[in-house]
């Protein structure tokens, strides 16, 4: 491209020099014409003088005039020839300039095309470099946390996630399995299945406690950290997976291991300083109106109905007095008592509140220390 520009400059300089030479030649021709015309005029005057002074000199004067006229004609012809030559030189220089400019433009276009091609190649190579760097970064597996490798599903040259014993036909079904499983026993979690009926008040942050058979009745504690929005159905029973983070302090001097079975209790609501009765007391009272092995009922149906109606009235009055009790889902029920020294049972209407499936909270109807019947031997 620099060479093409140099050719343009050289051609332009040649045009300028030829144009200057043409102007100089034109000026010289004009000066020659003027000089010749002056000679003619002088000769004409001399001729006139000569004609008046001597007729004999006419021939010589006429000859001189003729000669001078020929000189003028020759000078004009020479000047015209010089003009033509100079114009031809200018035309040639202009043509050379146009050619050099065209060559320069073609060179620029070619070089720009080469630049564009090089830039396109550079972008392609950069994309290939990024792809290679990404593949290189993914070639190394990093564990998300410290722990012990407990499972490796795969073999060298095989599909990740497929067990080592899996055949070629079972690769697809096993491809979704975990490739490498790492257990961090310093930070344990419990995965509990919570029945759908118990999820209404369940929330992240609720305290939980659990036992494992390896440690008998020893209680371990934790906190709900996640509640799956997708239920699991087993034998037509829907439950939701709930993740519980185990409190690290409870793990001291223990050897809880992944895969152990735990019995979990999640505290969704707490009511301190309340009256509790066993669930068995309610269940026993509900069956007391039936005949067992020919033995008459412990209470009559009329007694049960009257106690239940009174319990419903108590529930209504309780809600009117304290509407906040509604959040405990109060239930009208009745229990049985057996006064000292008597064989007959009496019904006691009660209003029940929260339950952990082992005990009921008694909202109304009983006081601390009251004795209720949880079972009786019939026969």
N, C-alpha and C positions, 0 to 999 in steps of 0.2 A: 504493500500500500504506500510506503514511503517512496519507493522507486517510481511509482506511477505519478505521485505528486511532483517529484523532481522533473519528470518529463514534461508535465504541464507547465511548470515555471520556465523551463528552457525554451519551450515553444513560444510562450508569451513574450519572453525577452527578445526572441528573433523577430516576432511581429513588430514589437516596439522599435527595434533598430531599423527594420526595413521601412517602417512608416516615417521615421526621422530622415532616412536617406532620400525617400521620395519627396519629402518637403524641401530638403536642401536642393535637390535637382530642380524642382519646380521654381525655387527662388533664383537659382542660377540662370535658368532659362529665361525667366522674366527679366532679369538684369541684362542678359545678352540681347533680348528683344529691344529693351529700352536703349541700350547702347547703340544697337544697329539702327534703330529708328532715329536716334540723334545724329548718327553719321549720315543717314539718308537726308534728314532735314538740312544738315550742314552742307551736304553735297548739292542739294537742291538750291540752296542760297548761293552757293558758289557758282552753280550753273547759271543762275540768273545774272550774277555779276559778270560772269565770263561772257554771256551772250551780249550784254550791253557794252562790254569793253572790247571784246574781240570775237568775231565770228569764227575765227580759226580754231578757237579752243573748244568749240561745241562738241566736236567728235570725241575729243579726249575726255571732256566732262561727262558726255553721255556714256562713254565707255566705263568711266568710274562709277556713274550711277548704276549702270547695269551690273557691274561687278559687286557693288555694295548690296544691290537687291538680291543677287544670288547668294551673297553671304548671309543676308537675313533669312532667305528661304532655307539655306542649309542649317542655320542655327535653329530655326523653328522645327525643322524636320528632326534634328538631333535631339531637341528638347522633348518632342513628342515621343521619339523612340525611348528616351530615358524614362518618361512617364509610364509608358507601356510596360517596360521592364520592371520598374518599381512596383506597379500594380500587380503584375504577375507574381512578384516576390511576396507581396502582402497576401495575395490570395493563397499562395502555397503555404505561407506561415499560418494563416487562419485555418486552413484545412488540417495542417499538422496539429494545431491546438485542439480542434474538435476531435481528432483521432485520439490524441493523448487524454483528453477529458473522458471520452467514451471508455478507453482502456482503464482509466483510473476508476470510473464508476463500476465497471465489470469486476475489477479487482476487489473493490470494497464489498460488493454484493457476495462474491465468492468467499471472502474472508469472514463476513458476517454469518454466512451459512455454516462455515466451519466452527465458528464460535457457538452458534445455536446447537449444532450437533454435539459439541464437546460438553455444553451445559446439560443437555438431555442425558448424555452418557454418565455425567457426574451424578445427577439425581438418581438414575437407575442404580448406580453403584452404592449410593448412600442408603437407599431402601434395602438393598441386598445386605449391606453392613448391619443395619438395624435388625433385620431378620436374623442374621447370624448371631448377633449379640443376644437377642431375645432367646433364641434356641439354646445358646450357651448358658444363659442364666437359668433356664428351666432344666438344664441337664443335671443340676444338683438339687436334691431334696433336702429341705431344712425342716427339722422338727419344730412345731410351734411352741414346745415347752420341754423342759427336762423330764426324764422319766426312764422307764424300762421298756424295751421292745418286747411285747408279748405275742405278737402275731405278725407273720410275713406271708402274705398270700401272693405268691409269684415265684418264678424261677428265671434264671438268666436266659434271655431270648424269648421269654413267654410274655403273655399279656398281664399287665399289673392288675391285681385284684383277683386273679384266678388262682385257686389253691394249687400247690405243687402236684397233687394227685389227680387234678382235673384232666379229663380227656379233651381231645380237640372238639368233640361234639358238645361239650358242656361249657366251653369257654364263654359263650354269649350269656348264659344264665348266671355265670359267676362274675361277669365283668363289673357288676355294680358293687361287689364286695370291697371292704376296706383293704387297701394294699398293705400298709404297715400300721399296726396299732401300737401306741405308746401309752403306758399306764404311769401316771404320776400319783403314787400312793400317799404323797404328802398333802395332796389336795383332792379329797374325795367328794363325790357327789352321789346322791341317791336318786334314782329314777323311779318315781312312784306312779301307779295307775290309780287315778281318783275317779270314782263313780260320777257320772254326769249330774246326779241329784245332789252331790256335795260340792259342786263348783260355783254355786251362786255367790257365795261370799268369799271365795278363794281369791287371793291376790298375791302378787310378788311382794316379798318382805314379811310374809306371815311366818311366825316361829313354828318349828316342827321338832318332833322327837321320834326316835325310833329305837328298836331293839333288833339284835341279830341272835340267832340261836347259839352262836359260838360263845357269846358272853351272857347268856341267860337273860335276866331281867335288868341288866345294866342299861341305863338310858343314855343314848347319844342325842345331841341336839344339832339343829341346823336352821337354815333360813331358805324359804322358797325363792329361787332365783329366776325361774322361767316356767310358764304354763303354755303347753302346746295348744294352738288353736284347732288342731286336727285330732278328732277323736278316733279311737280304735274300738272296733266291735269284735267281741269274743263271746260266742254262745248267746247272741242277741243282747248282750250287755255292753253299753257304750261307756268307755272310760277315757280320760284325758291324761297323757303323760305330763307329770310335774317334776321338775328338777329341783333338788334341794342341795344346797351347799352345806357340807358338814363342817361344824365348828372345829377348828384345828386343835383347840385346847383339849377337846374330848378324845383326840386320837393318841394322846400321850400314853405310853405303856400299853398300847393295844396293837393288834395286828389285823385290822380290817383289810380285806382283800377285794379286788374287783370281782363281781359276779356273785357275791354273797346275797342271800335273801334277807330282806329287812321287813319288819312290821312297823308301818309309819302312822303317826298321828300328827295331823296339821291343825294347829290352833287358829281358827278363823275369827273366833269371838271369845272374849274372856269375861266372866262375870264373877268377881270375888265376893266372898262372904254370902253365899247363897245356900239354900236348903237343897240337898240332893237325895234322890231315892233311886234304888236300882231299877233298871228297865224290867227286870224279872218281876218286880212287884206289880207293874202295870199289866204285863202279860198274864200273870197269874189271876189278877182280878177279872180280866176279860174272859177267861175260861171258867170262872167260878159258877156261871149259870148253867153249865152243861153237866150231863150225867156221865160219870166215868165208871166203867165196869159195873154198871148197875147201882152204883152209889149215888144217892140223890145230890142235887146241886148244893153248893155251899151257901148260895144266896139265890133269891128268887129273881125272875126277870123284872118284876115290878120294882124291886130294890135297885137293880142296876139302872133301869130307865129313869127312876126318880133321881138317883145320884148324878147321872149324866146330864139330866135337864138342869139340875141345880148348878152343876159345873159350867154349863153354857151360860147361865145367868151370871155367875161369878166372872166369867171371861168378859162378858159385855160390860159389866160394871168396872172391871179393871181397865179396859181399854178407854172407857169414858174418863176415868180418873187420870190415866197416864197413857196418852196415845203413843208415846215412844216405845211402849211394850210391844207394839205390833211388829217391830223388827226382830223380836225373838220368836215370832210365829206361835203364839200361845195356843195350846190344845186343851180342850175340856176332856177330863177323864175322871177315873175314880180308883181308889185303892181299898184294900180290906184291912180292918183292924180286928183284933180279938181281945176284948177287955179281959183283964185278969180274973180268973176264977170262972169264966164262962166258956162254953163250947161253941156258941153261935158267933158268927162273923157279922160285922156291921160294915156298911159302905161309907166311904168318906170322899166327897167330891173334891177334886183338885184341878188346878190350872197348871199345865206343864209348859216349860219353856225350852231352852236349848238342850241338846243331847249329844253325847259323844258315842252313842250306841251302847254304852254301858250304864250310864246314869242320866237321869233327867233332872233339870233344874225345876224346882217347885216354886211357881210364882205366887200361888195362893192356895190355902187349904190345909197346910201342915206347918208345924213349928219344929225347930231343932229339938231332938230328943224323942219325938213321936215314933212309935213302933208300928211298922206296917208288915203285912204278911207277904212273903215272897214265895211261899210254897207250903203245901200241907200233904200229909200222908192220908190217903183215903182208903178206908177198908177196916 
